[in-house]
Amino acid sequence: MSRRRVIELPNVKHSAPIPAAVLVDNVLASSALFGADPDTGGLPDRIEDEVAFLFDNIRAVLDAAGATTDDLLRMDVLLREGADRAIINQHWLAMFPEEADRPARHITVVANLPARAQVQLIAVLAKAPEERPGHDH
């Protein structure tokens, strides 16, 4: 039996043969997550909607892995336009309102993101093992 557990989002798929994320033991690593509508799989036209869907998709991957945002260690954000950092920050602050309780994050501007995406995200987290005694999750 494989230690690797693949996490998929039903309507948010890569065109390449890669999963949304992979969980091995207590480490979860995402592929590039993007802001497709989780109901239709389509990318919205407005960056505001795409970022909102992206953060929804992050939560869906975490939920599928049995994790929460408390487990996130690092998020790498790829943006087509640097001016859209404010939109990322709006959702970031909503997800992580406590200044002393946020994961590491890095934003890189990438002019040629695939599939007309305006934003992508790669996350790494250490998921608390469910059998760890004394851990409230």
Buried (B, 14 or more C-beta within 10 A) or exposed (E): EEEEBEBEBEEBBBEEEEBBBBBEEBEBBBBBBBBBBBEEEEBBEEBBBBBBBBBBBBBBBBEBBBBBBEBBEEBBBBBBEEEBBEBBEBBBEEBBEEEEEBBEBEBEBBEEBEEEBBBBBBBBBEBBEEEEEEEEE
